[in-house]
Amino acid sequence: MKLPNRILLLFALLLFVQCAPSTSTQTDKMRVGVFEGHGGSQTCIWEAVAAIKLDGEMTVRTITTADIANNVLDELDAIIIPGGGGSRQYLNLGAENQQRIKEFVARGGGAVGICAGAYLFSNTPEYSCMQLNGAQAIDIEHDNRGHGIAKFTLTEAGKELFPEVAELDTLYVMYYEGPVFIPAEGDSIQYETLAIMESDVHEEGNAPANMTNDKPFFTTNQYGEGRVFSCIAHPEATPGMMWMIPRMVRWTLNKPIAGYAENVIDPTIFNQEILMSIPDLRQESRYFRTFLYGA
């Protein structure tokens, strides 16, 4: 029996639809851009990208200042400014791209600032910054205060966002000369503290004691219709804690918490404070020279 042409056409259309690649899994994902401009540490960029890839509901790409000027933010849901040098990132972005980022967040986009990125988001007098998070960095003359594995504690709000580690009294991640925040005087933005720095880091640069401890470690705030998450340290550089970065992105986009594999979440890998002393730094330098040039 010969089938009518209309039925044959219908079968052909159904076959085409079934064979066509599905785009829903891509378009439904949260689209994250990691800023790869001058001033960003390449290692910090790579680690931020790797951290986002832990979340199966996110896609990630690196973006440059030229990309931002060419409206790449229209294709993203959230942006990450990674560690490196906040003032150099500020100069590389320029005033117009900074404004584009601020408008992107104000329209409902998400922004995560990590270490230098948190500096960049601050409202610090006499410092190159974007006034996005309501915080002011203090003691900036001692920015090179030290680094190592720092300890911090979660507030009640922090425990709600990171329930996997809510029962732990103290947590540990890599810290590398991150900002010391207080509320910015006269700023209309009010941030909430989700974690508190417990380490007193003053090993280098004649930095004063009792400056970093009891200061904000994670902060969150609204900016227009969007959200900003600022982190003074480096979970993305800490084995077992990288998953915190995509969780921060989820918060900025007001998305529900997603679980991650057990081998991804392991806060026990580092279970004590390890701050690099001056002798440690000298030894590290010797090891590095050996690595470069041999014994």
Short mmCIF file of the C-alpha atoms (twelve columns), coordinates in Angstrom:
data_MODEL
# 
_entry.id   MODEL 
# 
loop_
_atom_site.group_PDB 
_atom_site.id 
_atom_site.type_symbol 
_atom_site.label_atom_id 
_atom_site.label_alt_id 
_atom_site.label_comp_id 
_atom_site.label_asym_id 
_atom_site.label_seq_id 
_atom_site.Cartn_x 
_atom_site.Cartn_y 
_atom_site.Cartn_z 
_atom_site.pdbx_PDB_model_num 
ATOM 1   C CA . MET A 1   0.000  0.000  0.000  1 
ATOM 2   C CA . LYS A 2   1.393  3.373  -0.983 1 
ATOM 3   C CA . LEU A 3   1.490  5.891  1.864  1 
ATOM 4   C CA . PRO A 4   0.247  9.442  1.232  1 
ATOM 5   C CA . ASN A 5   2.961  12.040 0.757  1 
ATOM 6   C CA . ARG A 6   1.757  13.899 3.851  1 
ATOM 7   C CA . ILE A 7   2.382  10.863 6.080  1 
ATOM 8   C CA . LEU A 8   5.797  10.266 4.540  1 
ATOM 9   C CA . LEU A 9   6.690  13.889 5.256  1 
ATOM 10  C CA . LEU A 10  5.544  13.502 8.863  1 
ATOM 11  C CA . PHE A 11  7.737  10.415 9.322  1 
ATOM 12  C CA . ALA A 12  10.686 12.299 7.846  1 
ATOM 13  C CA . LEU A 13  10.176 15.211 10.243 1 
ATOM 14  C CA . LEU A 14  9.925  12.889 13.251 1 
ATOM 15  C CA . LEU A 15  13.119 11.107 12.200 1 
ATOM 16  C CA . PHE A 16  14.902 14.456 11.855 1 
ATOM 17  C CA . VAL A 17  13.803 15.599 15.321 1 
ATOM 18  C CA . GLN A 18  14.885 12.315 16.918 1 
ATOM 19  C CA . CYS A 19  18.292 12.374 15.240 1 
ATOM 20  C CA . ALA A 20  19.011 16.056 15.862 1 
ATOM 21  C CA . PRO A 21  21.455 16.680 18.739 1 
ATOM 22  C CA . SER A 22  19.835 17.828 21.972 1 
ATOM 23  C CA . THR A 23  20.770 21.337 23.075 1 
ATOM 24  C CA . SER A 24  18.797 21.444 26.307 1 
ATOM 25  C CA . THR A 25  21.601 19.989 28.398 1 
ATOM 26  C CA . GLN A 26  23.843 22.855 27.326 1 
ATOM 27  C CA . THR A 27  21.392 25.741 27.378 1 
ATOM 28  C CA . ASP A 28  20.083 24.756 30.803 1 
ATOM 29  C CA . LYS A 29  23.542 24.851 32.362 1 
ATOM 30  C CA . MET A 30  24.906 27.787 34.319 1 
ATOM 31  C CA . ARG A 31  27.418 29.602 32.132 1 
ATOM 32  C CA . VAL A 32  30.511 30.794 34.010 1 
ATOM 33  C CA . GLY A 33  33.348 32.959 32.735 1 
ATOM 34  C CA . VAL A 34  36.735 33.124 34.485 1 
ATOM 35  C CA . PHE A 35  38.568 36.382 33.814 1 
ATOM 36  C CA . GLU A 36  41.929 35.748 32.154 1 
ATOM 37  C CA . GLY A 37  43.193 39.286 31.893 1 
ATOM 38  C CA . HIS A 38  46.574 40.778 32.735 1 
ATOM 39  C CA . GLY A 39  47.169 40.637 36.473 1 
ATOM 40  C CA . GLY A 40  45.452 37.315 37.005 1 
ATOM 41  C CA . SER A 41  47.719 34.499 38.154 1 
ATOM 42  C CA . GLN A 42  47.665 31.789 35.490 1 
ATOM 43  C CA . THR A 43  47.621 29.085 38.146 1 
ATOM 44  C CA . CYS A 44  44.654 30.750 39.860 1 
ATOM 45  C CA . ILE A 45  42.835 30.905 36.520 1 
ATOM 46  C CA . TRP A 46  43.435 27.221 35.772 1 
ATOM 47  C CA . GLU A 47  42.376 26.203 39.269 1 
ATOM 48  C CA . ALA A 48  39.172 28.256 39.121 1 
ATOM 49  C CA . VAL A 49  38.279 26.630 35.804 1 
ATOM 50  C CA . ALA A 50  39.004 23.164 37.219 1 
ATOM 51  C CA . ALA A 51  36.848 23.900 40.268 1 
ATOM 52  C CA . ILE A 52  33.841 24.897 38.155 1 
ATOM 53  C CA . LYS A 53  34.178 21.695 36.128 1 
ATOM 54  C CA . LEU A 54  33.365 19.747 39.299 1 
ATOM 55  C CA . ASP A 55  29.750 20.877 38.917 1 
ATOM 56  C CA . GLY A 56  27.989 18.993 36.134 1 
ATOM 57  C CA . GLU A 57  25.357 21.707 35.814 1 
ATOM 58  C CA . MET A 58  27.896 24.376 34.853 1 
ATOM 59  C CA . THR A 59  29.907 25.215 31.773 1 
ATOM 60  C CA . VAL A 60  33.046 27.321 32.030 1 
ATOM 61  C CA . ARG A 61  35.258 29.338 29.725 1 
ATOM 62  C CA . THR A 62  37.989 31.907 30.179 1 
ATOM 63  C CA . ILE A 63  37.335 35.460 29.051 1 
ATOM 64  C CA . THR A 64  39.599 38.411 28.337 1 
ATOM 65  C CA . THR A 65  39.070 42.136 28.582 1 
ATOM 66  C CA . ALA A 66  38.575 42.164 24.792 1 
ATOM 67  C CA . ASP A 67  35.821 39.560 25.159 1 
ATOM 68  C CA . ILE A 68  34.068 41.722 27.746 1 
ATOM 69  C CA . ALA A 69  34.293 44.719 25.420 1 
ATOM 70  C CA . ASN A 70  32.671 42.542 22.735 1 
ATOM 71  C CA . ASN A 71  29.685 41.760 24.984 1 
ATOM 72  C CA . VAL A 72  30.630 38.251 26.125 1 
ATOM 73  C CA . LEU A 73  28.797 38.949 29.393 1 
ATOM 74  C CA . ASP A 74  25.542 38.635 27.442 1 
ATOM 75  C CA . GLU A 75  26.423 34.948 27.025 1 
ATOM 76  C CA . LEU A 76  27.223 34.319 30.703 1 
ATOM 77  C CA . ASP A 77  25.355 33.895 33.963 1 
ATOM 78  C CA . ALA A 78  28.294 34.481 36.321 1 
ATOM 79  C CA . ILE A 79  31.847 35.792 36.263 1 
ATOM 80  C CA . ILE A 80  34.820 34.870 38.456 1 
ATOM 81  C CA . ILE A 81  37.707 37.258 39.055 1 
ATOM 82  C CA . PRO A 82  40.525 34.965 40.249 1 
ATOM 83  C CA . GLY A 83  43.625 35.577 42.315 1 
ATOM 84  C CA . GLY A 84  46.636 37.522 41.094 1 
ATOM 85  C CA . GLY A 85  46.997 41.297 41.307 1 
ATOM 86  C CA . GLY A 86  43.793 43.279 41.783 1 
ATOM 87  C CA . SER A 87  45.275 46.620 40.746 1 
ATOM 88  C CA . ARG A 88  46.666 45.136 37.517 1 
ATOM 89  C CA . GLN A 89  43.334 43.469 36.781 1 
ATOM 90  C CA . TYR A 90  41.700 46.847 37.388 1 
ATOM 91  C CA . LEU A 91  44.002 48.543 34.869 1 
ATOM 92  C CA . ASN A 92  43.563 45.771 32.315 1 
ATOM 93  C CA . LEU A 93  39.788 45.968 32.515 1 
ATOM 94  C CA . GLY A 94  39.627 49.730 32.187 1 
ATOM 95  C CA . ALA A 95  36.726 51.926 33.223 1 
ATOM 96  C CA . GLU A 96  34.333 50.821 30.474 1 
ATOM 97  C CA . ASN A 97  34.705 47.093 31.132 1 
ATOM 98  C CA . GLN A 98  34.423 47.629 34.866 1 
ATOM 99  C CA . GLN A 99  31.132 49.390 34.213 1 
ATOM 100 C CA . ARG A 100 30.009 46.521 31.987 1 
ATOM 101 C CA . ILE A 101 30.670 44.065 34.816 1 
ATOM 102 C CA . LYS A 102 28.802 46.220 37.330 1 
ATOM 103 C CA . GLU A 103 25.828 46.520 34.993 1 
ATOM 104 C CA . PHE A 104 25.953 42.755 34.359 1 
ATOM 105 C CA . VAL A 105 25.684 42.063 38.081 1 
ATOM 106 C CA . ALA A 106 23.058 44.759 38.626 1 
ATOM 107 C CA . ARG A 107 20.886 43.086 35.967 1 
ATOM 108 C CA . GLY A 108 20.982 39.790 37.862 1 
ATOM 109 C CA . GLY A 109 24.356 38.250 37.043 1 
ATOM 110 C CA . GLY A 110 26.592 36.580 39.586 1 
ATOM 111 C CA . ALA A 111 30.135 37.607 40.525 1 
ATOM 112 C CA . VAL A 112 32.721 35.727 42.594 1 
ATOM 113 C CA . GLY A 113 35.940 37.461 43.635 1 
ATOM 114 C CA . ILE A 114 38.791 35.277 44.893 1 
ATOM 115 C CA . CYS A 115 41.666 36.939 46.813 1 
ATOM 116 C CA . ALA A 116 42.761 39.654 44.349 1 
ATOM 117 C CA . GLY A 117 39.265 39.476 42.890 1 
ATOM 118 C CA . ALA A 118 37.838 40.229 46.326 1 
ATOM 119 C CA . TYR A 119 40.252 43.172 46.580 1 
ATOM 120 C CA . LEU A 120 39.023 44.380 43.196 1 
ATOM 121 C CA . PHE A 121 35.389 44.187 44.347 1 
ATOM 122 C CA . SER A 122 36.090 46.209 47.506 1 
ATOM 123 C CA . ASN A 123 35.610 49.879 48.305 1 
ATOM 124 C CA . THR A 124 39.106 50.701 49.552 1 
ATOM 125 C CA . PRO A 125 40.338 54.318 49.618 1 
ATOM 126 C CA . GLU A 126 43.428 54.945 47.488 1 
ATOM 127 C CA . TYR A 127 43.190 51.466 45.935 1 
ATOM 128 C CA . SER A 128 42.079 50.405 42.467 1 
ATOM 129 C CA . CYS A 129 38.677 48.832 43.109 1 
ATOM 130 C CA . MET A 130 35.113 48.561 41.809 1 
ATOM 131 C CA . GLN A 131 32.926 49.137 44.906 1 
ATOM 132 C CA . LEU A 132 30.913 45.944 44.480 1 
ATOM 133 C CA . ASN A 133 30.990 44.274 47.905 1 
ATOM 134 C CA . GLY A 134 30.695 46.952 50.605 1 
ATOM 135 C CA . ALA A 135 34.030 46.016 52.189 1 
ATOM 136 C CA . GLN A 136 37.187 48.039 52.750 1 
ATOM 137 C CA . ALA A 137 40.629 46.445 52.859 1 
ATOM 138 C CA . ILE A 138 42.810 47.686 55.720 1 
ATOM 139 C CA . ASP A 139 46.556 47.471 56.380 1 
ATOM 140 C CA . ILE A 140 47.157 47.292 52.631 1 
ATOM 141 C CA . GLU A 141 50.716 48.512 53.178 1 
ATOM 142 C CA . HIS A 142 51.425 45.018 54.526 1 
ATOM 143 C CA . ASP A 143 49.801 43.048 51.727 1 
ATOM 144 C CA . ASN A 144 52.783 40.701 51.582 1 
ATOM 145 C CA . ARG A 145 51.993 39.472 55.094 1 
ATOM 146 C CA . GLY A 146 52.463 35.766 54.347 1 
ATOM 147 C CA . HIS A 147 50.819 32.614 53.107 1 
ATOM 148 C CA . GLY A 148 50.113 29.004 53.916 1 
ATOM 149 C CA . ILE A 149 47.229 26.847 55.073 1 
ATOM 150 C CA . ALA A 150 44.952 29.129 57.092 1 
ATOM 151 C CA . LYS A 151 42.157 28.165 59.435 1 
ATOM 152 C CA . PHE A 152 38.638 29.566 59.381 1 
ATOM 153 C CA . THR A 153 35.211 28.924 60.853 1 
ATOM 154 C CA . LEU A 154 31.753 29.101 59.314 1 
ATOM 155 C CA . THR A 155 28.988 31.315 60.638 1 
ATOM 156 C CA . GLU A 156 25.441 29.965 60.823 1 
ATOM 157 C CA . ALA A 157 24.760 31.374 57.356 1 
ATOM 158 C CA . GLY A 158 27.945 29.727 56.110 1 
ATOM 159 C CA . LYS A 159 26.882 26.376 57.527 1 
ATOM 160 C CA . GLU A 160 23.639 26.608 55.578 1 
ATOM 161 C CA . LEU A 161 25.526 27.125 52.314 1 
ATOM 162 C CA . PHE A 162 28.195 24.492 53.051 1 
ATOM 163 C CA . PRO A 163 26.291 21.816 55.023 1 
ATOM 164 C CA . GLU A 164 28.840 19.140 54.099 1 
ATOM 165 C CA . VAL A 165 31.315 20.683 56.551 1 
ATOM 166 C CA . ALA A 166 28.889 22.353 58.955 1 
ATOM 167 C CA . GLU A 167 29.699 19.951 61.780 1 
ATOM 168 C CA . LEU A 168 33.421 20.725 61.694 1 
ATOM 169 C CA . ASP A 169 34.637 23.289 64.193 1 
ATOM 170 C CA . THR A 170 37.517 24.550 62.023 1 
ATOM 171 C CA . LEU A 171 38.329 24.325 58.319 1 
ATOM 172 C CA . TYR A 172 41.581 24.864 56.422 1 
ATOM 173 C CA . VAL A 173 42.369 26.244 52.959 1 
ATOM 174 C CA . MET A 174 45.258 27.891 51.149 1 
ATOM 175 C CA . TYR A 175 45.684 31.584 51.955 1 
ATOM 176 C CA . TYR A 176 48.029 33.860 50.015 1 
ATOM 177 C CA . GLU A 177 48.137 37.486 51.156 1 
ATOM 178 C CA . GLY A 178 44.399 38.024 50.856 1 
ATOM 179 C CA . PRO A 179 42.607 41.222 51.905 1 
ATOM 180 C CA . VAL A 180 41.762 42.118 55.495 1 
ATOM 181 C CA . PHE A 181 38.189 43.401 55.326 1 
ATOM 182 C CA . ILE A 182 36.057 45.685 57.457 1 
ATOM 183 C CA . PRO A 183 32.788 47.407 56.446 1 
ATOM 184 C CA . ALA A 184 33.492 50.298 54.077 1 
ATOM 185 C CA . GLU A 185 32.626 53.597 55.715 1 
ATOM 186 C CA . GLY A 186 29.628 55.288 54.138 1 
ATOM 187 C CA . ASP A 187 28.955 52.457 51.675 1 
ATOM 188 C CA . SER A 188 25.291 51.634 51.066 1 
ATOM 189 C CA . ILE A 189 26.144 47.980 50.387 1 
ATOM 190 C CA . GLN A 190 25.838 45.792 53.473 1 
ATOM 191 C CA . TYR A 191 27.625 42.449 53.313 1 
ATOM 192 C CA . GLU A 192 26.970 39.310 55.329 1 
ATOM 193 C CA . THR A 193 29.865 37.283 56.733 1 
ATOM 194 C CA . LEU A 194 29.663 33.546 56.004 1 
ATOM 195 C CA . ALA A 195 33.071 32.607 57.413 1 
ATOM 196 C CA . ILE A 196 35.643 34.132 59.755 1 
ATOM 197 C CA . MET A 197 39.431 34.085 59.472 1 
ATOM 198 C CA . GLU A 198 41.024 32.510 62.543 1 
ATOM 199 C CA . SER A 199 44.698 32.556 61.518 1 
ATOM 200 C CA . ASP A 200 46.935 35.455 62.536 1 
ATOM 201 C CA . VAL A 201 49.161 35.813 59.473 1 
ATOM 202 C CA . HIS A 202 52.115 38.169 59.898 1 
ATOM 203 C CA . GLU A 203 55.143 36.093 58.917 1 
ATOM 204 C CA . GLU A 204 56.417 38.461 56.221 1 
ATOM 205 C CA . GLY A 205 56.828 42.136 55.375 1 
ATOM 206 C CA . ASN A 206 56.897 43.355 58.999 1 
ATOM 207 C CA . ALA A 207 53.127 42.901 59.082 1 
ATOM 208 C CA . PRO A 208 51.526 43.556 62.482 1 
ATOM 209 C CA . ALA A 209 50.057 40.760 64.569 1 
ATOM 210 C CA . ASN A 210 46.337 40.387 65.292 1 
ATOM 211 C CA . MET A 211 45.313 41.944 61.996 1 
ATOM 212 C CA . THR A 212 43.936 39.063 59.912 1 
ATOM 213 C CA . ASN A 213 42.276 37.015 62.641 1 
ATOM 214 C CA . ASP A 214 38.600 37.561 63.451 1 
ATOM 215 C CA . LYS A 215 38.028 39.236 60.073 1 
ATOM 216 C CA . PRO A 216 35.669 38.162 57.267 1 
ATOM 217 C CA . PHE A 217 36.795 35.136 55.258 1 
ATOM 218 C CA . PHE A 218 33.708 34.785 53.013 1 
ATOM 219 C CA . THR A 219 31.265 37.653 52.424 1 
ATOM 220 C CA . THR A 220 28.088 37.890 50.366 1 
ATOM 221 C CA . ASN A 221 25.952 40.812 49.257 1 
ATOM 222 C CA . GLN A 222 23.276 41.965 46.874 1 
ATOM 223 C CA . TYR A 223 24.183 44.363 44.080 1 
ATOM 224 C CA . GLY A 224 21.107 45.549 42.244 1 
ATOM 225 C CA . GLU A 225 19.321 42.419 41.022 1 
ATOM 226 C CA . GLY A 226 22.524 40.362 41.235 1 
ATOM 227 C CA . ARG A 227 24.714 38.844 43.911 1 
ATOM 228 C CA . VAL A 228 28.404 39.048 44.828 1 
ATOM 229 C CA . PHE A 229 30.491 36.492 46.734 1 
ATOM 230 C CA . SER A 230 33.927 37.549 48.006 1 
ATOM 231 C CA . CYS A 231 36.519 35.050 49.230 1 
ATOM 232 C CA . ILE A 232 39.867 36.191 50.670 1 
ATOM 233 C CA . ALA A 233 41.590 32.806 50.277 1 
ATOM 234 C CA . HIS A 234 41.935 29.941 47.787 1 
ATOM 235 C CA . PRO A 235 39.613 26.939 48.125 1 
ATOM 236 C CA . GLU A 236 40.215 26.281 44.409 1 
ATOM 237 C CA . ALA A 237 43.897 25.656 45.241 1 
ATOM 238 C CA . THR A 238 43.125 23.353 48.168 1 
ATOM 239 C CA . PRO A 239 42.608 19.625 47.512 1 
ATOM 240 C CA . GLY A 240 39.320 18.493 48.985 1 
ATOM 241 C CA . MET A 241 37.905 22.040 49.127 1 
ATOM 242 C CA . MET A 242 37.712 23.054 45.447 1 
ATOM 243 C CA . TRP A 243 33.971 22.300 45.406 1 
ATOM 244 C CA . MET A 244 33.375 25.429 47.462 1 
ATOM 245 C CA . ILE A 245 33.921 27.587 44.354 1 
ATOM 246 C CA . PRO A 246 30.997 26.240 42.285 1 
ATOM 247 C CA . ARG A 247 28.898 26.384 45.446 1 
ATOM 248 C CA . MET A 248 29.719 30.109 45.667 1 
ATOM 249 C CA . VAL A 249 28.645 30.531 42.044 1 
ATOM 250 C CA . ARG A 250 25.367 28.765 42.820 1 
ATOM 251 C CA . TRP A 251 24.758 31.233 45.633 1 
ATOM 252 C CA . THR A 252 25.313 34.211 43.328 1 
ATOM 253 C CA . LEU A 253 22.736 32.787 40.915 1 
ATOM 254 C CA . ASN A 254 20.273 31.872 43.665 1 
ATOM 255 C CA . LYS A 255 20.437 28.221 42.608 1 
ATOM 256 C CA . PRO A 256 19.819 25.291 44.968 1 
ATOM 257 C CA . ILE A 257 22.703 23.426 46.557 1 
ATOM 258 C CA . ALA A 258 23.937 20.449 44.527 1 
ATOM 259 C CA . GLY A 259 25.784 17.497 45.979 1 
ATOM 260 C CA . TYR A 260 29.247 16.525 44.803 1 
ATOM 261 C CA . ALA A 261 31.028 13.180 44.740 1 
ATOM 262 C CA . GLU A 262 32.530 11.931 47.994 1 
ATOM 263 C CA . ASN A 263 36.031 11.969 46.532 1 
ATOM 264 C CA . VAL A 264 35.591 15.681 45.728 1 
ATOM 265 C CA . ILE A 265 34.698 16.766 49.267 1 
ATOM 266 C CA . ASP A 266 37.464 15.981 51.744 1 
ATOM 267 C CA . PRO A 267 38.172 18.611 54.417 1 
ATOM 268 C CA . THR A 268 40.514 16.206 56.217 1 
ATOM 269 C CA . ILE A 269 43.368 16.476 53.704 1 
ATOM 270 C CA . PHE A 270 44.549 19.567 55.563 1 
ATOM 271 C CA . ASN A 271 43.635 19.466 59.241 1 
ATOM 272 C CA . GLN A 272 46.020 21.984 60.766 1 
ATOM 273 C CA . GLU A 273 47.327 25.493 60.232 1 
ATOM 274 C CA . ILE A 274 50.595 25.612 58.261 1 
ATOM 275 C CA . LEU A 275 51.951 29.142 57.841 1 
ATOM 276 C CA . MET A 276 55.189 29.624 55.936 1 
ATOM 277 C CA . SER A 277 57.905 31.092 58.172 1 
ATOM 278 C CA . ILE A 278 60.929 33.012 56.885 1 
ATOM 279 C CA . PRO A 279 63.152 29.875 57.121 1 
ATOM 280 C CA . ASP A 280 60.422 27.931 55.286 1 
ATOM 281 C CA . LEU A 281 60.386 30.525 52.517 1 
ATOM 282 C CA . ARG A 282 64.162 30.379 52.147 1 
ATOM 283 C CA . GLN A 283 64.018 26.609 51.919 1 
ATOM 284 C CA . GLU A 284 61.209 26.874 49.369 1 
ATOM 285 C CA . SER A 285 63.367 29.238 47.304 1 
ATOM 286 C CA . ARG A 286 66.263 26.777 47.387 1 
ATOM 287 C CA . TYR A 287 63.982 23.954 46.283 1 
ATOM 288 C CA . PHE A 288 62.672 26.110 43.456 1 
ATOM 289 C CA . ARG A 289 66.176 26.935 42.204 1 
ATOM 290 C CA . THR A 290 67.029 23.236 42.316 1 
ATOM 291 C CA . PHE A 291 63.859 22.467 40.372 1 
ATOM 292 C CA . LEU A 292 64.801 25.047 37.719 1 
ATOM 293 C CA . TYR A 293 68.536 24.507 37.410 1 
ATOM 294 C CA . GLY A 294 69.278 21.162 39.028 1 
ATOM 295 C CA . ALA A 295 71.473 20.352 41.995 1 
# 
